[in-house]
């Protein structure tokens, strides 16, 4: 168990070095290609209610995607995190400038006083963040475990999609029993369907 955690941390450190090696221009170009691939993706185009995320360090930047979802008339859902219960509440966000506050994890999340809770079975498409992935849908997150606890509650008919730079795709993610996979990974170079 501890050995796998150390391997995962080593992978996070490797990804951080790879990302630091990219110029701002390169990173911006690759992120834009990921966005374009996502917006052309049939499951995204058909989805009305989309669960997204506000990125932490080492995750693909999500701000433009969030904004564009409003342009596509999507209903945008973001998680509000409860660090005491180690859980997430899914909340509808109508305005990125006014509906978000800095949460307990130090990133923007829905203001529970302004946003309405949305039942998980209403979600058409879930975009799951991560730091590293493999072609079988294995993912390494930030290590907090929120999404590993959340993914099993998503309807089996709801696609679980991650977005990633190609350099964040690794040979094999070390897996623990609680780790959950995603169905599809969209990178700046391709779309990977879980093998």
C-alpha positions in Angstrom: 0.0 0.0 0.0 2.7 2.5 1.1 4.9 1.4 -1.9 2.0 2.2 -4.4 1.5 5.6 -2.7 5.2 6.4 -3.1 5.1 5.3 -6.8 2.1 7.6 -7.4 3.9 10.5 -5.7 6.9 9.8 -7.9 4.6 10.0 -11.0 3.1 13.3 -9.8 6.7 14.7 -9.4 7.6 13.5 -12.9 4.5 15.1 -14.4 5.2 18.3 -12.6 8.7 18.3 -14.1 7.3 17.6 -17.6 4.8 20.5 -17.3 7.4 22.9 -16.0 9.5 22.0 -19.1 6.7 23.4 -21.4 6.8 27.0 -22.3 3.6 29.1 -21.6 3.1 29.2 -25.4 3.4 25.4 -25.8 1.1 24.8 -22.8 -1.5 27.2 -24.1 -1.4 25.6 -27.6 -1.8 22.1 -26.2 -4.6 23.1 -23.9 -6.4 24.8 -26.7 -6.2 21.6 -28.8 -7.6 19.6 -25.8 -10.5 22.1 -25.6 -11.1 21.8 -29.4 -11.1 18.0 -29.2 -13.5 18.1 -26.2 -15.9 20.5 -28.0 -16.0 18.2 -31.1 -16.5 15.1 -29.0 -20.0 13.6 -29.7 -20.7 12.8 -26.0 -19.9 16.4 -25.0 -22.0 17.9 -27.8 -25.0 15.7 -26.9 -24.8 16.3 -23.1 -27.0 19.0 -21.6 -25.9 18.7 -17.9 -22.1 18.5 -17.6 -20.1 18.0 -14.4 -16.8 19.9 -14.7 -14.0 20.9 -12.3 -11.9 23.9 -11.3 -8.4 22.7 -11.8 -5.7 22.3 -9.2 -2.0 22.4 -10.1 -1.0 19.7 -12.5 -4.6 19.3 -13.9 -5.6 20.6 -17.3 -6.7 24.2 -17.0 -10.5 24.3 -17.0 -11.5 28.0 -17.1 -12.0 28.3 -20.9 -13.9 25.0 -20.9 -16.2 26.3 -18.2 -16.8 29.5 -20.0 -17.4 27.8 -23.3 -20.0 25.5 -21.8 -22.2 28.5 -21.1 -21.7 29.5 -24.8 -22.9 26.0 -25.8 -25.9 26.3 -23.5 -24.8 23.5 -21.2 -25.9 23.3 -17.6 -22.6 23.6 -15.7 -22.2 21.5 -12.5 -19.2 21.9 -10.2 -18.4 20.1 -7.0 -18.3 21.8 -3.6 -16.0 19.9 -1.3 -16.6 19.0 2.3 -13.1 18.2 3.8 -14.5 17.0 7.1 -16.8 14.4 5.5 -14.4 13.9 2.6 -17.3 14.3 0.2 -18.6 16.5 -2.7 -21.9 18.2 -3.3 -22.8 18.8 -7.0 -24.0 22.3 -7.6 -25.4 24.2 -10.6 -23.3 27.2 -11.4 -24.9 30.0 -13.5 -22.2 32.7 -13.3 -18.5 32.0 -12.9 -17.7 35.5 -11.6 -20.4 35.6 -8.9 -21.3 31.9 -8.0 -17.8 30.8 -7.0 -15.8 31.3 -3.8 -12.4 30.0 -2.5 -13.2 26.7 -0.9 -11.6 24.6 1.8 -9.1 23.1 -0.7 -7.9 26.5 -1.7 -9.5 26.5 -5.2 -12.7 28.1 -6.5 -15.9 26.1 -5.9 -19.6 26.8 -5.8 -21.0 29.1 -3.1 -23.5 26.8 -1.3 -25.5 29.9 -0.4 -26.0 30.9 -4.1 -26.0 27.6 -6.0 -28.5 24.7 -6.0 -27.6 21.1 -5.4 -28.1 18.8 -8.4 -28.7 15.0 -8.0 -25.9 12.9 -9.4 -28.3 10.9 -11.7 -29.1 14.2 -13.6 -25.5 14.4 -14.9 -25.2 13.5 -18.6 -21.3 13.7 -18.8 -18.7 13.8 -16.0 -15.4 15.3 -16.7 -13.0 13.9 -14.0 -9.7 15.7 -13.3 -6.4 13.9 -12.9 -2.7 14.3 -12.9 -1.7 11.2 -14.9 -3.5 8.5 -16.8 -2.9 5.3 -18.7 -4.6 3.9 -21.8 -6.8 1.6 -19.7 -8.5 4.5 -18.0 -6.4 4.4 -14.9 -5.9 7.8 -13.2 -3.8 9.4 -10.6 -5.4 12.4 -8.9 -4.1 14.8 -6.4 -4.1 12.1 -3.7 -7.1 13.4 -1.7 -9.4 10.5 -2.9 -12.6 12.6 -3.5 -13.1 11.4 -7.1 -12.3 7.7 -6.2 -15.1 7.9 -3.7 -17.4 9.8 -6.1 -16.9 7.8 -9.4 -18.7 4.6 -8.2 -21.9 6.7 -7.6 -22.1 7.9 -11.2 -24.7 6.2 -13.3 -23.1 3.5 -15.5 -24.8 5.3 -18.5 -22.9 8.5 -17.7 -19.6 8.7 -19.5 -16.6 9.4 -17.3 -14.2 11.5 -19.4 -10.9 13.0 -18.4 -8.8 15.6 -20.2 -5.1 15.4 -20.3 -2.0 16.6 -22.0 -0.4 13.8 -24.0 2.7 14.0 -21.7 0.5 13.1 -18.8 -0.3 9.7 -20.3 2.0 7.1 -18.8 2.6 3.4 -19.4 0.7 2.1 -16.4 -0.9 3.7 -13.4 -0.2 1.8 -10.2 -3.6 0.8 -8.9 -4.9 0.3 -5.4 -8.3 -1.4 -4.7 -10.1 1.9 -4.1 -8.8 3.5 -7.4 -11.5 4.1 -10.0 -11.1 4.3 -13.8 -12.5 6.7 -16.4 -14.0 5.6 -19.7 -12.4 8.1 -22.1 -9.4 10.4 -22.1 -9.2 13.4 -24.4 -5.6 14.6 -25.0 -4.1 17.3 -27.3 -3.3 14.5 -29.8 -6.0 11.9 -29.6 -9.1 10.4 -27.9 -8.4 7.2 -25.9 -11.2 4.8 -25.2 -10.6 2.5 -22.3 -9.2 -0.8 -23.5 
